[in-house]
Amino acid sequence: MGQTARVSAFTWIAAVSLAAWLWLLLCQGCFWRTDVRLPPRREPAEWPDVCVVVPARDEAAVLPLSLPSLLAQDYPGRAEVFLVDDDSTDGTGELARELAERHGGLELTVTSPGEPPAGWTGKLWAVRHGIALARARGPEYLLLTDADIAHEPDSLRLLVAAAGTGGFDVVSQMARLRVASGWERLVVPAFVYFFAQLYPFRRIGRKGSRTAAAAGGCVLLRADAAERARIPDAIRHAVIDDVALARAVKGSGGHIWLGLADRVDSVRPYPRLHDLWRMVSRSAYAQLRHNPLLLLGTVAGLALVYLVPPAAVLAGAAGGGTAALLLGAAAWLMMTATYVPMLRYYRQPLWLAPLLPFTAFLYLLMTVDSAVQHYRGRGAAWKGRTYARPDTVADEG
């Protein structure tokens, strides 16, 4: 009797997991689709002025691969680059000046903001300093881009044309992250897949939708929308600054768009699991608003959605019941099928798709570790700075 009850309970859990996948397929904004690219656009009669703001802290290793691509932008209007050297110890500012002298292109200003005051994350303090300098030029648009992001020569041109044509206050592209090492192949595509599951791109660009997100590596922001939303002052506490920015702009009546990039790439390597672990765990608990109940719910949700299906298949094959096996297999198949488009986007072998439960388990551990680090007083961090103050960014409404 006890054995039968256990089998029945596990079958019901597998059924709930399958129901969760059916809901994700039907009700979560087609999150698995990777065809959300720059929207239709036409070139303006007169190209607006743009200022590019690049916060940089100890980025000498990646600047030679990224900064020349910004300076080489083929933009018909006036564009200028402000690199804000946030107290680097590796010669980031000096290297930026050398690269500008060597490669030419857009005008580059290298500046330093000094230590951030209480209540500011270092990156956003650097962004604030850069935006303040840029506003003196009176640009119509600001391009906020990270120091590890490389742009094709027409990147800025396409972003501005898309923003003007669609009437967007924010046009953001999820840069294609580097996928070279074995761990990068296993973890990186899943990172973007999970992000899209939380913030379906198709909903973000829809007026009236409450879903708001951006990708901090590439954010074209209309200058008047930034002033209206009080960017970055209104989000000065945020560790997950890109989502906070998108929510602030959308909350002030702005129209935003986010999609996958074709011509914007991150050059930062994450060759070891340790590197990827730090990338995720530094802000995972901030995403949950440092709320233990949300943490428990997230762990339970990840287990139900990603770990139960393969467990049901294994248990069913070992004599736990045909029903559990079939329910688990159906859920695992749905999971695998929705992951395939992201692997194709990253040009990765499709045999990685059935391994998504293992990757999800790694993300579960990273999230728990993020909470552990928080309660040990280490908080979230950016480039060696630790911030104990909780992030104020809420999840999708």
Helices and strands as residue ranges (DSSP letters): H 2-27, E 50-56, H 63-71, E 79-85, H 92-103, E 107-111, H 122-135, E 141-145, E 149-151, H 155-166, E 170-176, H 182-198, H 201-204, E 218-222, H 223-228, G 233-235, H 241-251, E 256-266, H 273-281, H 284-287, H 292-302, I 303-307, H 308-315, I 316-320, H 322-345, G 350-355, H 356-375, E 380-382, E 385-387
